Amino acid sequence: MKNSYLIIILFLSFIGCSSSDESPNTNPEPEQTLYFPPLQGSNWETKSITSLDWNEDAVAPLLAYLEQKNTKGFIILVDGKIVMENYFNGHSASTNWYWASAGKTLTATMVGIAEQENLININNKVSDYLNPGWTSLTPEKEDLITNKHLLTMTSGLEDAENEDCVTPECLVYKADAGTRWAYHNVYVKLQDVIAEASGQTYNNYFNSKLRDKIGMNGNWVNLGNNSVYTSTTRSMARFGLLMLNKGKWNDAIILNEAYFNSATTTSQNINEGYGYLWWLNGKSSYHLPQTQFEFQGSLIPSGPNDMFMALGKNDQKIYVIPSKKMVVIRMGEVANPDNPTFALSGFDDELWQKINALYE
């Protein structure tokens, strides 16, 4: 009998321990929701450095560095709210500035929107939408190039000369599509694909499906063979906030999450640091424009590993950091005039050292 009682007591004790270990937390920490500014007007909620428990002594050195490095507009968002917003060198909140290649990510987003509306398929060949002969390649080689190859910079087209030229005579064969990563402005052909598939101008489609839905201002400006977006710094921040929320503006789905995830992860097996026209931090290696060399390590060693980025000529920057619910924007002239670059520059790593000092 004593043995029976002992067994029962041990059994009840085991049940009690199991219940305690597996019981759910009845008071979980509420998840911080993102704030989204109104579509019109200048109202945008702020969050103070003090409320974040950041280091206020690190603000002045950061601002001095930004001004010294020819910055025009700078914004930090946390949880969608403005923590820092500063303008330098004659710039203001209402002044437009060019995005340069940071605007490639706008085109990548529009491709996703067009695909979710069943207008295009990224795996289809480009010549399904544009007339055959949009390159100087043979029909067989041209038909290898899909929309996805343009999104991932793996078209195989020659990039050493005339990389800004996208007329057929400039688009010549270098390698089979999908076998070589090279930075090339041929991605702008995706805008032509969208225009053909939608039956309207790319500008109109962009404005109605993206710009106006998140309250951006700005316009596409044609510069020779390239199309460059210009806007205020806050409009750039709005786009960064949309991407922080995986393509949703508040509860409205602008870009579906499946495409967003594909766009912001490694898109091919050559350049780990590249998605769909987005740069990716924290990978083991990466390639840069105008070289076939594979660099080891993270793109921006001082930056967060989960950061994805829109990087443009003369240091136009959108940094999106999901782990910190943060977006950082920088617009301006080239930070180091003696060493202008197309995308990544030494400025990125220096800037992130200054930003890290705010909260480390």
C-alpha positions as CSV (number, residue, x, y, z in Angstrom):
1,M,0.0,0.0,0.0
2,K,2.8,2.4,0.9
3,N,4.4,1.7,-2.4
4,S,1.0,2.5,-4.1
5,Y,0.8,5.9,-2.3
6,L,4.4,6.6,-3.2
7,I,3.7,6.0,-6.9
8,I,0.6,8.2,-6.8
9,I,2.5,11.1,-5.1
10,L,5.4,10.8,-7.6
11,F,2.9,10.8,-10.5
12,L,1.0,13.9,-9.2
13,S,4.4,15.7,-8.7
14,F,5.4,14.9,-12.3
15,I,2.0,16.3,-13.5
16,G,2.5,19.4,-11.5
17,C,6.0,20.1,-12.8
18,S,4.9,19.5,-16.4
19,S,2.0,21.9,-16.1
20,S,4.2,24.5,-14.6
21,D,6.9,24.2,-17.3
22,E,4.4,24.3,-20.2
23,S,2.0,26.9,-18.9
24,P,1.7,29.8,-21.3
25,N,2.7,33.3,-20.3
26,T,-0.6,34.9,-19.3
27,N,0.9,38.4,-19.5
28,P,3.0,38.5,-22.7
29,E,4.8,41.7,-23.6
30,P,2.7,43.6,-26.1
31,E,4.3,43.7,-29.5
32,Q,5.2,47.2,-30.6
33,T,3.2,48.1,-33.7
34,L,4.6,50.4,-36.4
35,Y,3.3,53.9,-36.8
36,F,2.5,55.2,-40.2
37,P,2.2,58.9,-41.0
38,P,-0.9,60.3,-42.7
39,L,-0.9,60.3,-46.5
40,Q,-1.2,64.0,-46.7
41,G,0.3,66.8,-44.7
42,S,3.5,67.2,-42.7
43,N,2.4,65.6,-39.5
44,W,4.7,62.7,-38.5
45,E,4.9,61.5,-34.9
46,T,8.3,61.6,-33.2
47,K,10.2,59.6,-30.7
48,S,12.8,61.2,-28.5
49,I,16.4,60.0,-28.0
50,T,15.7,60.0,-24.3
51,S,12.6,57.7,-24.5
52,L,14.8,55.2,-26.4
53,D,17.5,55.5,-23.7
54,W,20.1,56.3,-26.4
55,N,23.3,58.2,-25.8
56,E,22.6,61.9,-26.3
57,D,26.4,62.6,-26.3
58,A,26.7,60.7,-29.6
59,V,24.2,63.0,-31.5
60,A,26.5,66.0,-32.0
61,P,29.4,63.9,-33.4
62,L,27.0,62.2,-35.8
63,L,25.6,65.5,-37.1
64,A,29.0,67.0,-37.5
65,Y,30.1,64.0,-39.5
66,L,27.1,64.1,-41.7
67,E,27.5,67.8,-42.5
68,Q,31.2,67.3,-43.1
69,K,30.4,64.5,-45.6
70,N,28.2,66.7,-47.8
71,T,24.9,65.3,-46.5
72,K,21.7,67.1,-47.4
73,G,19.0,65.1,-45.7
74,F,19.2,62.6,-42.9
75,I,16.4,60.7,-41.1
76,I,16.2,57.9,-38.5
77,L,12.9,56.2,-37.9
78,V,12.2,53.8,-35.1
79,D,8.9,52.0,-34.9
80,G,7.9,54.3,-37.8
81,K,8.4,57.5,-35.8
82,I,11.0,60.1,-36.5
83,V,13.9,60.1,-34.0
84,M,16.3,62.3,-35.9
85,E,15.5,64.5,-38.9
86,N,18.3,66.9,-40.0
87,Y,19.0,69.0,-43.1
88,F,22.3,70.5,-44.1
89,N,24.1,72.5,-46.8
90,G,21.1,74.5,-48.0
91,H,18.7,71.5,-48.2
92,S,15.2,71.5,-46.5
93,A,12.3,69.1,-45.8
94,S,10.6,70.3,-48.9
95,T,13.5,70.0,-51.3
96,N,13.7,67.1,-53.8
97,W,16.9,65.2,-54.4
98,Y,17.8,62.3,-56.6
99,W,17.9,58.7,-55.5
100,A,20.3,57.5,-58.1
101,S,20.6,53.7,-58.0
102,A,18.8,53.6,-54.7
103,G,15.8,54.0,-56.9
104,K,16.4,50.5,-58.4
105,T,14.5,49.2,-55.4
106,L,11.4,51.1,-56.5
107,T,11.5,49.3,-59.8
108,A,12.0,46.0,-58.1
109,T,8.9,46.8,-56.0
110,M,6.9,47.7,-59.1
111,V,7.8,44.4,-60.7
112,G,6.4,42.6,-57.7
113,I,3.2,44.7,-57.8
114,A,2.8,44.0,-61.5
115,E,3.3,40.2,-60.9
116,Q,0.7,40.1,-58.1
117,E,-1.8,41.7,-60.5
118,N,-1.0,38.9,-63.0
119,L,0.4,41.4,-65.6
120,I,3.8,39.8,-65.7
121,N,5.7,36.7,-64.5
122,I,9.3,37.3,-63.4
123,N,10.3,33.9,-64.7
124,N,9.1,34.7,-68.3
125,K,11.7,35.9,-70.8
126,V,11.9,39.6,-71.4
127,S,11.2,39.2,-75.1
128,D,7.7,38.0,-74.2
129,Y,7.0,41.6,-73.3
130,L,9.4,43.6,-75.5
131,N,9.9,43.1,-79.2
132,P,12.6,40.5,-80.1
133,G,15.8,42.4,-80.9
134,W,15.7,44.5,-77.7
135,T,19.4,43.4,-77.5
136,S,22.1,42.6,-80.1
137,L,22.2,39.0,-79.0
138,T,21.1,36.1,-81.2
139,P,17.5,35.2,-80.7
140,E,18.6,32.0,-78.9
141,K,20.7,33.9,-76.4
142,E,18.3,36.8,-76.0
143,D,15.5,34.3,-75.1
144,L,17.6,33.1,-72.2
145,I,17.2,36.4,-70.4
146,T,14.2,36.5,-68.0
147,N,12.7,39.4,-66.0
148,K,14.3,37.7,-62.9
149,H,17.8,37.9,-64.6
150,L,17.3,41.7,-64.8
151,L,16.1,41.8,-61.2
152,T,19.2,40.0,-60.0
153,M,21.9,41.5,-62.3
154,T,22.5,38.2,-64.0
155,S,21.5,39.1,-67.6
156,G,24.9,38.0,-69.0
157,L,25.2,41.3,-70.9
158,E,28.5,43.1,-71.3
159,D,29.0,45.6,-68.5
160,A,32.6,46.8,-69.0
161,E,31.7,49.5,-71.6
162,N,28.5,51.5,-72.1
163,E,26.9,50.1,-68.9
164,D,24.5,53.1,-68.8
165,C,23.5,52.5,-72.4
166,V,20.5,50.2,-72.9
167,T,19.8,50.6,-76.7
168,P,20.2,47.3,-78.6
169,E,23.6,48.1,-80.0
170,C,25.0,48.5,-76.5
171,L,23.5,45.3,-75.1
172,V,25.9,42.7,-76.3
173,Y,26.7,39.2,-75.2
174,K,29.2,38.4,-72.5
175,A,27.9,35.1,-70.9
176,D,24.7,33.1,-70.8
177,A,22.0,34.6,-68.6
178,G,22.2,33.3,-65.0
179,T,25.9,32.5,-65.1
180,R,27.5,35.8,-64.3
181,W,26.6,38.7,-61.9
182,A,27.4,42.2,-63.2
183,Y,26.0,45.6,-62.2
184,H,24.2,47.0,-65.3
185,N,21.5,49.6,-66.0
186,V,19.7,47.2,-68.3
187,Y,17.4,46.7,-65.3
188,V,15.5,49.8,-66.6
189,K,14.0,47.5,-69.3
190,L,11.8,46.2,-66.5
191,Q,10.1,49.6,-66.6
192,D,9.4,49.0,-70.3
193,V,8.1,45.5,-69.5
194,I,5.7,46.9,-66.9
195,A,4.5,49.7,-69.3
196,E,3.8,47.1,-72.1
197,A,2.0,44.7,-69.7
198,S,-0.1,47.4,-68.0
199,G,-1.0,49.3,-71.1
200,Q,0.0,52.6,-69.5
201,T,3.1,54.6,-68.9
202,Y,5.4,53.4,-66.3
203,N,5.2,56.7,-64.5
204,N,1.4,56.5,-64.3
205,Y,1.4,52.9,-63.1
206,F,4.1,53.8,-60.5
207,N,2.2,56.8,-59.2
208,S,-1.1,55.0,-58.8
209,K,0.2,51.7,-57.4
210,L,2.9,52.9,-55.1
211,R,3.7,56.6,-54.8
212,D,0.2,57.8,-54.0
213,K,-0.7,54.9,-51.8
214,I,2.0,55.6,-49.3
215,G,2.0,59.4,-49.5
216,M,5.3,59.9,-51.4
217,N,6.0,62.9,-53.6
218,G,8.5,62.9,-56.4
219,N,8.9,62.1,-60.1
220,W,10.9,60.0,-62.5
221,V,13.4,62.0,-64.5
222,N,14.9,60.7,-67.7
223,L,18.7,61.3,-67.9
224,G,19.9,59.9,-71.2
225,N,19.2,56.2,-71.1
226,N,18.6,56.1,-67.4
227,S,15.5,56.9,-65.4
228,V,16.2,58.5,-62.0
229,Y,13.7,59.2,-59.2
230,T,13.7,62.4,-57.2
231,S,11.8,63.2,-54.0
232,T,12.0,64.6,-50.5
233,T,14.0,62.8,-47.8
234,R,10.7,62.1,-46.0
235,S,9.3,60.4,-49.1
236,M,12.4,58.2,-49.2
237,A,11.7,57.4,-45.5
238,R,8.1,56.5,-46.4
239,F,9.3,53.9,-48.9
240,G,11.8,52.5,-46.3
241,L,9.0,52.2,-43.8
242,L,6.9,50.3,-46.3
243,M,9.7,47.8,-46.7
244,L,10.3,47.6,-42.9
245,N,6.6,46.4,-42.8
246,K,7.2,43.8,-45.5
247,G,5.3,45.6,-48.2
248,K,2.3,46.7,-46.1
249,W,1.3,50.3,-45.4
250,N,-0.6,50.1,-42.2
251,D,-2.9,47.2,-43.0
252,A,-3.0,47.8,-46.7
253,I,-1.0,45.3,-48.8
254,I,1.0,47.2,-51.4
255,L,3.5,44.4,-52.1
256,N,2.8,40.8,-51.2
257,E,5.1,39.4,-48.5
258,A,6.2,36.4,-50.5
259,Y,7.7,38.6,-53.2
260,F,9.2,40.9,-50.5
261,N,10.9,38.0,-48.9
262,S,12.4,36.9,-52.2
263,A,13.5,40.4,-53.0
264,T,15.4,40.9,-49.7
265,T,17.2,37.5,-49.6
266,T,20.0,36.2,-51.7
267,S,18.6,35.9,-55.2
268,Q,21.2,33.8,-57.0
269,N,24.3,31.7,-56.3
270,I,26.9,34.2,-57.4
271,N,26.6,37.3,-55.3
272,E,25.3,36.5,-51.8
273,G,24.9,40.2,-51.0
274,Y,22.3,40.9,-53.6
275,G,18.5,40.3,-53.8
276,Y,16.1,41.8,-56.3
277,L,18.0,45.1,-56.8
278,W,18.4,45.3,-53.0
279,W,21.8,45.0,-51.3
280,L,22.0,42.6,-48.3
281,N,24.3,42.9,-45.3
282,G,25.6,40.1,-43.1
283,K,26.4,37.6,-45.8
284,S,29.7,35.7,-46.0
285,S,30.7,37.3,-49.3
286,Y,29.7,39.9,-51.9
287,H,30.4,41.3,-55.3
288,L,30.6,45.0,-56.2
289,P,30.0,47.0,-59.4
290,Q,32.7,47.0,-62.1
291,T,34.5,43.9,-60.8
292,Q,34.2,40.2,-60.9
293,F,36.1,39.8,-57.6
294,E,34.4,38.1,-54.7
295,F,35.0,40.0,-51.4
296,Q,34.8,38.0,-48.2
297,G,32.8,39.2,-45.2
298,S,29.8,41.5,-44.8
299,L,29.2,44.5,-47.0
300,I,29.1,46.9,-44.0
301,P,31.0,45.2,-41.1
302,S,29.8,47.8,-38.6
303,G,26.1,47.6,-39.7
304,P,23.5,45.2,-38.4
305,N,23.6,41.7,-40.1
306,D,19.9,41.7,-40.9
307,M,20.1,45.0,-42.7
308,F,19.0,45.3,-46.3
309,M,19.8,48.4,-48.3
310,A,19.1,50.6,-51.3
311,L,22.5,52.1,-52.3
312,G,22.9,54.8,-54.9
313,K,25.7,56.8,-56.6
314,N,27.1,59.6,-54.5
315,D,25.9,58.0,-51.3
316,Q,22.2,58.0,-51.5
317,K,21.1,55.5,-48.9
318,I,18.1,53.6,-47.5
319,Y,19.0,51.2,-44.7
320,V,16.2,49.0,-43.3
321,I,17.0,47.1,-40.1
322,P,14.1,44.7,-39.1
323,S,15.7,43.7,-35.8
324,K,15.7,47.3,-34.6
325,K,12.5,48.3,-36.4
326,M,14.6,51.1,-37.8
327,V,15.0,52.9,-41.1
328,V,17.9,55.2,-41.9
329,I,17.9,57.6,-44.8
330,R,20.8,59.7,-46.2
331,M,20.6,62.0,-49.2
332,G,23.4,64.3,-50.5
333,E,26.5,64.9,-52.5
334,V,29.2,62.2,-52.6
335,A,30.7,61.8,-49.1
336,N,34.3,61.4,-50.3
337,P,34.7,63.5,-53.5
338,D,38.1,61.9,-54.2
339,N,36.6,58.5,-54.3
340,P,33.1,58.5,-55.9
341,T,31.4,55.1,-56.1
342,F,28.3,53.6,-57.6
343,A,26.8,51.9,-54.6
344,L,28.8,50.9,-51.5
345,S,31.6,53.2,-50.2
346,G,33.8,53.6,-47.1
347,F,31.2,56.1,-46.0
348,D,28.7,53.3,-45.1
349,D,31.0,51.7,-42.6
350,E,32.0,55.0,-41.0
351,L,28.4,56.2,-40.8
352,W,27.3,53.0,-39.1
353,Q,30.1,53.4,-36.5
354,K,28.6,56.8,-35.7
355,I,25.0,55.4,-35.6
356,N,26.0,52.5,-33.4
357,A,27.4,55.0,-30.8
358,L,23.8,56.2,-30.3
359,Y,22.6,53.0,-28.7
360,E,25.6,50.8,-27.9
